[in-house]
Each structure stands twice: as structure tokens, then as C-alpha cells.
């Protein structure tokens, strides 16, 4: 979900940016995945037989390992959580699942306290929210290396990754409203808040409303403040349909790898000041656990390397648009990849 250098100012604070993933890119990704599905299906049996559960267990021997896996409570995290659980089980580990946890601070504390051993996360979350860093790093590999080194040294937490996909935040709009008021950038939204505030209603999750890489930093960077009466808190899954209908909000928080941007016909606003950081997918794990079972790192690196933006967008769409359970989507993908 990146690549220009803009600094995000929260007072004197400045963060890094990641490039926006356009609806056109998502649509193209979905088409690519659809076009490839038949060939993937035809080769899945040979792929699976070549890399069966037995070969996974042999290549990444985790027999006897006891590992507790967590995840946050939205679609992409749940898919990644189930992928992690199933891949570890295929390698022979005994896995306890504690998925569907609410709140980035809650899940981080669960890992720091040892209540969970590992969970999927994002590099931007680690850098800005967990380590509270304000420097701007626009290269995904550089960000990952610095994040991993710092978290290991300070908190005994290691990071595995990064994945190719970058699930950055987007600000999206009801397309009719965006067209009527000529809103294509976040700067233009900021101007609308000042000139026609009744139109500038905004839906977000409770987390985005308080995160430094969320609404507070966005308002500071773009020099505006939503009237409190304009702000609505909703579950992430409801925001897309709310924006699509224009009720209760015309603008809101969305994710760049979410296919519901397409299904609800939303307009993604250009982050013209490059506020949002890089959010490449990764897995965070207690260092003591990784040192004891180094095969975890090799296995999860293999898994993460396959999660490109088109792939994760397609997996998300299977849950959010097609209605399949996240655990089924994860299991099917791992089987197709020969990793279960």
C-alpha cells in the first residue's frame, strides 16, 4: 500500500509516508488474480503434492513447539492470523489461537507479557505506534531493518518480513459528493471542512481517531480540524457501506488493499502531502520464542514473501465481498501454495 518523502507533523513530530494504492490498481489486481485462478487451480494438485504437509514439516521442523498466535479483529489481520496458525501447524507445532483481539495496544501488551507469542502486524504500526518514532523512512526494507533492530534491542521483540504488500490507510469519499464538490485530494477535503463543514462528515474506527498515524496526525499535517459533531465512530466493515450510501458520512477511513473500495464505488482521495507511513505486512514474535524455534522465521518469511498487494486484496475480497469465512480463505490459499 509508497515512496515519497513527506513528513507528517504533529507539532514538531514528523512521520514517513507511503504511496496510495489506487482503485484502478485494486481492480487490475483483482482481474489479474481472476485471470490466474484457472491456471492456479490446474496446478494446485501438483504444487500441493510437491510441497505436502510432510515436506513442510521436514523443511521447517517445529515438532514439539508450543506457540500462541494472536491477531487483531479485522478481515486482513484475521486472514493473516489463520495463515500463521495453519502454517505453523503444518510444520508440526502445537498452536494455541487467540485471534480476533481488539486494539493495537491490547495485542502488543499481550505479546510483551507473554500471553501470546506472535501476531501479524504492519511496519508502520510498529514504527509509529509501538516504538513512537517520528523520523521519515520511505524505503520499506530500510524501515523494516531499523524497526526490527530497535524492537529487538528495546523490547526483545523480533519482526519477520516484510511482505511485498503495503496496506496503507486511505481517505475515501462518496463518489457523488466528491464529484459535486470537486474533491480529489485530502488538501481539498481540508478546504471543504472550512468552507462547507456540513458536507464534511467523517467516519472512522475508534483506533484511527486517536492514533498518531491516524486522524490527529492527518489533521495536523493538512491544517484542519473536523467539527466534533461531524465525526462518527463505526466498525471498519460498516464504513465502506456508509460512504457508499453517504449516510452517516461522506468521507472516511479506508484501507488500500480492501476490495470494498470497488464494490461500494468509492473515490480514494490523493494523499498529496504524503502523510500516511508504509504499512508492509509482517509478523512480530517474542525474541525468546524465535531463538528457541528459528524455523518460525524461515517458514513465515516464505509465507510473507508470497503476499503481494494483488494477492492480499483478492483474499480480503473473498471474505468481505464473497462472504467466505477468513479461516477457510486462509486454508485454501495455503493449500494452493503447498504450505499446508
N, C-alpha and C positions, 0 to 999 in steps of 0.2 A: 504494500500500500504506500523516487524520493530524492530528492537530490539537490536541492538548492540550499544555500545558506541564508537563513533569516534568523534573526534572533528574536526570541519571544520575551517581551519584557513584562515582568511583574514587579513594578518599581524598578529596581536595578537588576532584577533577575532576567536572564535570557536563556531560552531553551533552543533545541535544534528542530529542524523541520524535516518533514517527509513529503514527497510529492503526492498529489491527489491522483487516485485511480478513477478514471472517468467511467461513466455509464457505458460509453461505447466500448471501452476496454473490457468491461464485465460482459457485455453482450458478445463481443468477439470471443472472449474466453469460454463462455457457455457454448457457443457454436463449435469451437474447436473441440471441447470435451465431448459434445454430442457426436460430432463427426468421427471422433476417435473411438466412440463407445463400442461400435460393432467389431472393430479390429481388436480392441482390448478384450472383448468378450471371447472372440475366437481364439485368442492366445492365452486366455486366463488359465485353461486347464494345463497347458504345457508349462506356463510360468509357475503355477502352483506346484506341479509335480517336481519341477526343477528345484524349487525352494520351499519344500514342505515344512511342516512343524518340526520334523526330526532334524532337518538341516538347520533350521533356526536355532533349535536347542543346542546343536553341535557348535554352530558358529558363535553363539552368544550364550554360553552356558551359565544360566542363573539358577540351576537346580539348588534348592535349599535356601535361596534368598527370600527373606520376608520383607516386603516393600508395601508401604501405604501410599496410595496415589490420590491426590485431590484435584479439583478443578473448580473454576468459577461457574456461575449458573446461567450462562447464555450459550446459544447454539454452538458457535465455533469452539468455545472452551470445552463444552461437553463432548463434541466430536473428538477433539484432541485428547481429552481425558480418557475416553473409551479406547482410542487408538493406543495410547500409552499403556493402559491396563492390559489390553489384549496382546500387545506385542511382548510385554514382559511375561505374561502367562505362557505364550508360545515358546519363550526361551527357558521355561522351566521354573520361573519364580512363583512364590506364593504371594498373591496380591490381595490387599485389602483396599476396597474402593470407598473413598469419601468424596464423591463428586457432588456437584451442584451446591457449592458453598457461595454464600452471598457476601460480596465485599472484598476488594483487593487487600485491605488492611487485615481483615479477618483471616484470609487464607495465608498471607505472609506470616502472621503471628503463629498460625498452626504449624507452619514449617519450621520457624525458628525455635518453637518449643518442643519440636519432635513429635507432634501429634500426627503430622503427615511427613513423608519423606521427600516427595517431589510433586510438582504440578506444572502444567503448561502455562506459559506466560508470554510476555512481549518485551522486547528490548527497551522500548520507550518507557514502559511502565517501570521496569527495573531501574532505569537511569534516573528518571524524573521523580517517580513516586517513592520507590523503595530507598534509593541512595540519595535522593534530594539534590541531584546535580543540576547545575544551571548552564553548563557550557554547551555550545552548539557543535554537534558532530553529525555530519551529513552522510558519511560513508558507513554503510551497515556493518562491514567487517571491523572497522575501527571502533565503532560504538560497542560491538559485541565484545571485542578483546578487552577494552577498558572496563566495561561493566563486569565481565567475568573475573578479571583480576582484582578489582576493588571489592566485589561482594565476597570473594573467597577470603581476602585478607581481613576484611572488617567483620564479616558475619558467618564465615565458614559455610557459605552457600555457593555452589558452582552452577554454571549455566552451560547447557548443551545446545548447540545450534551454530548460527541462526538458520532458520528456514528461508527459502527464496521469497516466500510471500510476505508482504508488508501490509498489515491490516490497519491502516491509518484511520483516524477519525475523519469524517466529512461533515459539512453542514449542508443539508439538503432542503429543498423548498417544494411546496405545492407548485406544480408547473404552471398552472393558470395564473397564480398570484405572481410568480417570478416573471412571467411574460408581461402581465399587465403593468407591473411597476419597473420593468427593465432591470431586474436583479440577476446578475450573473456572477458576481464576486462577493466575498464577505465584506469588502470595503463598502460596496453599495448597500448591503444589508445594514451596516453600521450607520450609514446616512439615513436610511429609511427609519431606523429606530428614532432618530432625532426629528425627522420631518413629518413622519406619519406613524407614530408609535402604535396606534390601534391595530394596524395591519401586522406589525412585527411581533406576533405571538410565537413563543419558542417552547418546544417540548424537549426534555432531556431526562436521562436517568438521574437518580439521586446521586450516584457516584460522579458523573460528569459535571454536575452542578457545583461540586466543591474541589475537584481535582485541579492541581496547578497546570496540568496539561489539558484541562477541560475549559469550562466556561469562564472561570476567573481570569486565566491567562489569555483566553481569546478576547475578552472584553478589554483587558489592559493593552494588549497588542494593537487592537483596532480602534481603541479610543472611544468606546461607547459603553453604556450600561442598559440592559433591558429593564424596563419598569417591573417591579416585583409582581405586579398583577398580570404581567404578560407571560410569566414563567409557569410552566406546567411540568409536574413530575410524572413520568409514566414508565412502565416496564419497556425495555428496549423493543420487544416484539410488537408493541402497540404503537410505537412512534411512527413506523412506516405507514401503517393504515391511517393514522391520524393526519399525517402530512398529505397522504393521497386524497383524503376527503376534505382537508382544510379545516378540520374540527377535532380538537380544540386549538390546533396550532397550524400556522402556515410555514414555519421553519423549525428545524430541529436537528438533533444529534443523530448521525448515522455512521455506519462503518463501510469502508470502501470495498470490502470483499462480500458484501451482503447482496444477494440477488434480489431482495425485496425492493431495492432501488429501482430495478427494472419493472417488476410486477406491479408496483404502485405508481409507475410513470413519474418519478420524482426528478427534479433538476438539482444536480450537485453544483454548489457554488465554488468557484475557484478560490483557493486559499492563496490569494495574491500576495500576502505578506509572509508566506511560508511559515506559519505558526506551528502546525502540528509536527511532532517529532516522528522519527522512524519507529515503527512497531513491527519488526520482524518476529515471527513466531519462534519460540524457544521452549526448552524445558529447564526448570530450575530444580535443583536437587541438593539435599544436605551433603556437604563435602565428606563427612564421615561415611555416609552410605555409598557414595561414588567410589571412595578409596577402597572400601571393602568389596564392592562389586563393580570393578571397572568396565565390565561388559555392558553395563547400563549405558554408559556414554557412547560406546561403539554402536549399540543397537539403535538408540534414539537418534544418533546422528544420521544413520542410514534412513530411518523413518522420516525425519525432518527434511532431509535433502530432497525428498520426493514431493513435498507440499509446496508447490508453486502457487501463484495467485490464481490461475485458472482452475487448478485442482481444488483448492480450498473453497473457492467461490461455488464450484459445482457441488461439493459436498454440503455446503451450507444450504444450497437451494433444494437439495433432496429432503432436508428437514423442514425448512421454513416455507417452501412452496409446494413440494410434493407430499409433505406430511409424514415422512418416514421417521421412525424413532432414531435418535442420534446413535444409540448403541448398534443398531442394525446397519446404518450407513458406515460407521467405523469398521465393523466386522467385514462388511462386503468389500470395502476398499483394501483392507489388509490382506484379504484372501486374493483379490485381484493382483496385488503386488507381490504375492508369495511370501508374506510376512506373518502368516498365522497358521 
